[in-house]
Amino acid sequence: MDIAALLERFQFDDQARQALIIFAARFGLLIVLVGAAIGVGRLIPWLLRAIITRALPPKQGNIYTAIMGDLGRALATATSLMLISASLNILRSYGGFYRLLAFLVDLAMTLSLAWLLSRISKQVIRLYGINLVKRISDEINDIVLIFETIVDVLIGFFAITIFAQTRNFNFLALLTGLGIVATGVAFAAQEALGQVIGTIVLYLDRPYTPGEYVRINFNIHAEDVYGRIESIGIRSTKIRVAVSNTLLIVPNSIMARKDIENVSRGTKVMVLIYIDFSRLLTDSESALVTQIVEASINNLFGIDPGSTRIHLFQLDEGSGSRARVSFFVMGTSESSLKLRKQLLRLANESISQELKQRNLAFTIQEPTVYVDSPVTL
């Protein structure tokens, strides 16, 4: 075939060339705007950190600076995606191509905003929620963790609903229809549904995870079953029995109703606090310090009763006294232990205020020492 004829066949008329030039110009401008959006997104956390540092007192400024350090990347991503979403309007005249890009960018923006709100809510709850709940009751337990989960679920639900509405998709109507269908399925498959619900309960409550050792009684006339969790499936849980090394398969609906002793989570953390006084304490002052520390520590929820030990002794230089406080913090998971440590920081503040009111010059060594210790079974 003649090359000249082939090139002539694929030549564009003036209108097509003009359209391609306009598209290339707009697309190039979009790339520039995307780069600018990424730069602005990375700049926003730095600006907020600088404003907070200058506007707030040092103590509060350090707290909010630490929070911004944890949220900086999520905030930068969300800001960049919002600016990119706004920049896509220059391609609005290119229908299908614009709708595809807008869908992908808006989906990413919705996910990033939901993640950012989740992180912010968790930080706010950890910062203010513990103090609020402690005023109501000393037994915080896992209320804060449950509240965090509820907030995350609500954020996810509203994020999905808002995104669906912006796409002209009636998400609430779909949920209503699914609810009617689910009601019919529930009557038709009660046993299978019970196993699925048991699985959901286990995944939400997490009384055990794969790899942990548990002790369960399935028959009041037989010995307890002690073994290692092999896996948690949709229908059943597999337990490797320790004595016989056999595999026990138990429906999740039964596991959700049983009292489970999780042996692997029988852990506690020893806490060591050192308080240095600028002078030697008298006997009455030593007794006062012991009383203040015990009152502040023993009121905390999650402290092993009777484990608090306070030892006062003279420093080697002979220029002052040191109080070594040790006790055990109990917890069933890493999240609950973090809450206990947050409560401990509140107790440190309470101890500091009490000692300052007694005109005792002191310093509390930072950081507090945490030592993992197994529970005697």
C-alpha positions in Angstrom: 0.0 0.0 0.0 1.2 3.5 -0.8 2.5 5.3 2.4 1.3 8.7 1.1 -2.2 7.4 0.6 -2.2 5.8 4.1 -1.1 9.1 5.7 -3.7 11.0 3.7 -6.4 8.7 5.0 -5.4 9.3 8.7 -5.1 13.1 8.3 -7.4 15.2 10.5 -9.4 18.1 9.4 -8.9 21.6 10.9 -11.8 21.1 13.4 -10.4 17.8 14.7 -6.9 19.3 15.1 -8.4 22.2 16.9 -10.2 19.9 19.3 -7.1 17.8 19.9 -5.1 21.0 20.7 -7.7 22.2 23.2 -7.9 18.8 24.8 -4.1 18.6 25.1 -4.0 22.1 26.6 -6.7 21.4 29.1 -5.1 18.0 30.1 -1.7 19.7 30.5 -3.3 22.3 32.7 -4.9 19.5 34.7 -1.6 17.9 35.3 -0.2 21.2 36.5 -3.2 21.7 38.9 -2.7 18.1 40.2 0.9 18.9 41.0 -0.1 22.1 42.7 -2.9 20.3 44.7 -0.3 17.8 46.0 2.0 20.6 47.0 -0.8 22.5 48.8 -1.9 19.3 50.5 1.6 18.7 51.9 1.8 22.4 53.0 -1.5 22.5 54.9 -0.3 20.3 57.9 2.9 22.3 58.2 0.9 25.6 58.3 -1.6 24.3 60.9 1.3 23.0 63.0 3.0 26.5 62.9 -0.3 28.3 63.7 -1.0 25.9 66.7 2.5 26.4 68.0 2.2 30.1 68.0 -1.4 30.5 69.1 -1.5 28.0 72.0 0.5 27.8 75.3 3.5 25.4 75.1 1.8 22.6 77.0 -1.4 22.5 74.9 0.6 23.3 71.8 2.7 20.2 72.3 -0.4 18.1 72.6 -2.0 19.4 69.4 1.3 19.3 67.6 1.6 15.6 68.5 -2.0 15.0 67.2 -1.2 16.8 64.0 1.9 14.7 63.6 -0.3 11.6 63.5 -2.9 13.1 61.3 -0.6 15.0 58.9 -0.4 12.4 56.1 -4.2 11.8 56.2 -4.9 15.5 56.1 -2.5 16.1 53.2 -4.0 13.3 51.2 -7.6 14.4 51.8 -6.8 18.1 51.0 -5.0 17.1 47.8 -7.8 14.9 46.6 -10.4 17.6 47.2 -8.4 20.1 45.2 -7.9 17.5 42.4 -11.6 16.9 42.3 -12.3 20.6 41.9 -9.6 20.8 39.1 -11.4 18.1 37.1 -14.0 20.6 36.1 -11.8 21.8 33.2 -12.6 18.5 31.6 -16.3 18.6 32.2 -17.1 19.0 28.5 -15.5 15.6 27.7 -18.5 13.6 29.1 -17.5 10.0 29.4 -13.8 10.6 30.1 -14.7 13.2 32.8 -17.2 11.0 34.5 -14.7 8.2 34.8 -12.0 10.4 36.3 -14.5 12.1 38.5 -15.8 8.8 39.8 -12.4 7.5 40.7 -11.2 10.7 42.3 -14.4 11.3 44.2 -14.3 7.7 45.5 -10.7 8.2 46.7 -11.6 11.5 48.2 -14.6 10.0 50.1 -12.4 7.2 51.5 -9.6 9.6 52.5 -12.1 12.0 54.2 -13.7 9.1 56.1 -10.3 7.9 57.2 -9.3 11.4 58.3 -12.6 11.9 60.3 -12.0 8.5 61.9 -8.5 9.4 63.0 -9.6 12.8 64.3 -12.5 11.3 66.3 -10.2 8.7 67.8 -7.7 11.4 68.8 -10.5 13.6 70.3 -12.0 10.6 72.2 -8.6 9.6 73.6 -7.8 13.2 74.5 -11.1 14.3 76.1 -13.3 11.2 76.3 -11.3 9.5 79.0 -11.5 12.6 81.3 -15.3 12.9 80.6 -16.0 9.2 81.3 -13.8 9.2 84.4 -15.9 12.0 85.9 -19.0 9.8 85.5 -17.4 6.5 86.7 -14.0 5.3 87.7 -14.7 2.0 85.8 -13.9 3.0 82.3 -13.2 -0.5 81.1 -13.7 -0.7 77.3 -16.4 2.0 77.0 -14.1 4.3 75.1 -13.1 1.5 72.7 -16.8 0.6 72.0 -17.6 4.3 71.4 -14.7 4.5 69.0 -16.1 1.6 67.0 -19.6 3.1 66.9 -18.2 6.4 65.6 -16.2 4.6 62.9 -19.3 2.7 61.8 -21.3 5.9 61.6 -18.6 7.6 59.7 -18.4 4.7 57.2 -22.2 4.6 56.8 -22.6 8.4 56.1 -19.6 8.3 53.8 -21.1 5.5 51.7 -24.5 7.2 51.7 -23.2 10.7 50.7 -21.1 9.2 47.9 -24.0 7.2 46.6 -26.3 10.3 46.6 -23.7 12.3 44.7 -23.7 9.5 42.1 -27.5 9.7 41.8 -27.8 6.3 43.4 -30.5 5.8 46.1 -28.5 3.9 48.7 -31.2 4.1 51.4 -33.7 2.5 49.0 -31.3 -0.3 48.3 -30.9 -0.9 52.1 -34.6 -1.0 52.5 -35.0 -3.6 49.7 -32.1 -5.6 51.2 -33.8 -5.5 54.6 -37.0 -7.0 53.1 -35.0 -9.7 51.3 -33.0 -10.5 54.4 -36.2 -11.0 56.5 -37.3 -13.7 54.0 -33.9 -15.4 54.0 -33.8 -15.3 57.9 -37.0 -17.5 58.1 -35.8 -19.9 55.4 -32.3 -20.5 56.8 -32.4 -19.9 60.5 -29.6 -22.4 61.4 -27.2 -21.2 58.8 -28.0 -17.6 59.7 -27.3 -18.4 63.3 -23.8 -19.6 62.4 -23.2 -16.5 60.4 -24.4 -14.3 63.2 -22.1 -16.2 65.6 -19.2 -15.5 63.2 -20.0 -11.8 63.2 -20.2 -11.7 67.0 -16.8 -13.5 67.2 -15.2 -11.1 64.8 -16.6 -8.0 66.6 -16.0 -9.1 70.1 -12.8 -11.0 69.4 -12.7 -13.3 72.5 -9.9 -15.1 70.7 -7.8 -14.9 67.6 -5.9 -17.5 65.6 -2.8 -18.7 67.4 -4.1 -18.1 70.9 -4.7 -20.8 73.6 -8.1 -21.1 75.1 -9.9 -23.3 77.6 -13.6 -24.1 77.0 -16.2 -26.4 78.6 -18.6 -28.0 76.1 -20.0 -30.6 78.5 -20.5 -30.1 82.2 -19.9 -33.8 82.8 -16.5 -33.7 81.0 -13.2 -31.9 81.4 -12.5 -28.6 79.9 -11.0 -28.5 76.4 -7.7 -26.8 76.2 -6.1 -26.0 72.9 -4.8 -23.6 70.3 -7.1 -21.7 67.9 -6.1 -22.9 64.4 -8.5 -20.7 62.4 -11.8 -18.9 62.5 -14.0 -19.7 59.4 -17.3 -18.4 58.2 -19.1 -21.4 59.7 -16.9 -22.8 62.4 -13.7 -22.5 64.6 -11.0 -25.0 64.5 -9.2 -25.9 67.8 -6.1 -28.0 68.0 -6.5 -29.9 71.3 -3.3 -29.8 73.3 -3.4 -33.2 74.9 -4.4 -35.4 71.9 -3.3 -33.0 69.1 -6.6 -33.7 67.4 -8.5 -31.0 65.5 -11.8 -30.0 67.1 -14.3 -28.2 64.8 -17.0 -26.2 66.6 -19.8 -24.1 65.0 -19.3 -20.4 65.6 -22.9 -20.2 67.0 -21.9 -22.5 69.8 -18.6 -20.6 70.4 -20.5 -17.3 70.7 -22.6 -18.7 73.6 -19.8 -20.4 75.6 -17.7 -19.0 78.4 -14.2 -18.9 77.0 -11.0 -18.6 79.1 -8.3 -17.0 76.9 -5.1 -18.2 78.4 -2.8 -16.3 75.9 -4.2 -13.0 77.1 -3.4 -13.6 80.7 -0.8 -10.8 80.6 -0.1 -7.8 82.7 2.3 -4.9 82.6 4.5 -3.8 85.5 4.7 0.0 85.8 7.6 1.7 87.4 7.4 5.4 88.4 10.3 7.3 89.9 9.7 10.5 91.9 12.8 12.5 92.9 12.6 15.0 95.8 15.1 17.8 96.1 15.6 17.2 99.8 15.5 14.4 102.3 11.9 13.7 103.5 10.9 13.4 107.1 8.9 10.5 108.4 5.7 12.4 108.3 6.4 13.6 104.7 7.2 10.1 103.6 3.9 8.9 105.0 2.1 11.7 103.3 3.7 10.9 99.9 2.8 7.2 100.4 -0.8 8.1 101.1 -1.1 10.5 98.1 0.4 8.0 95.7 -1.7 5.0 96.9 -4.9 7.1 96.8 -4.2 8.2 93.2 -3.1 4.8 91.9 -5.6 2.5 93.6 -8.5 4.5 92.3 -7.6 3.6 88.7 -9.6 0.9 86.9 -7.5 -2.0 85.6 -4.9 -1.9 88.4 -4.1 -5.3 90.0 -5.5 -5.0 93.5 -2.8 -5.1 96.2 0.0 -4.9 93.7 1.0 -1.3 94.5 4.4 -1.0 96.2 6.0 2.3 97.3 9.7 2.3 98.4 11.3 5.5 99.7 15.0 5.7 99.9 17.9 8.2 100.0 19.7 9.1 96.8 23.4 8.1 96.5 24.5 11.7 96.5 22.6 12.3 99.8 21.0 15.4 98.4 17.4 14.1 98.3 14.9 11.3 98.4 13.5 9.0 95.7 10.1 7.3 95.7 9.9 4.1 93.5 6.3 3.2 92.8 5.5 -0.2 91.2 2.2 -1.8 90.4 0.6 -4.0 87.7 -1.8 -2.9 85.0 -4.2 -5.5 83.7 -5.5 -5.6 80.2 -7.0 -8.0 77.7 -5.8 -6.4 74.5 -3.3 -3.8 73.3 -6.0 -1.2 72.9 -7.2 -1.6 76.5 -3.6 -1.4 77.8 -3.2 1.9 75.9 -6.3 3.2 77.7 -4.9 2.1 81.1 -1.7 4.0 80.2 -3.7 7.0 79.4 -5.4 6.8 82.8 -1.9 6.5 84.3 -0.9 9.8 82.8 -4.0 11.3 84.5 -2.9 9.8 87.8 0.5 11.3 87.4 -1.1 14.7 87.0 -3.2 14.1 90.1 -0.1 13.1 92.1 1.8 16.2 90.9 -1.0 18.5 91.9 -1.3 16.9 95.4 2.4 17.1 96.0 2.6 20.7 94.9 -0.1 21.7 97.3 2.0 20.2 100.1 4.9 22.4 99.0 7.1 19.5 98.1 9.7 20.1 95.4 10.0 17.1 93.1 10.4 15.8 89.6 8.8 12.7 88.0 11.2 10.9 85.7 10.0 10.5 82.1 9.2 8.2 80.5 7.4 5.9 82.8 8.9 2.3 82.6 6.6 -0.5 81.4 7.7 -4.1 81.8 5.6 -7.0 80.4 5.0 -9.7 82.9 3.1 -13.0 82.5 0.2 -13.8 84.8 0.6 -16.9 87.0 -2.0 -19.5 86.0 
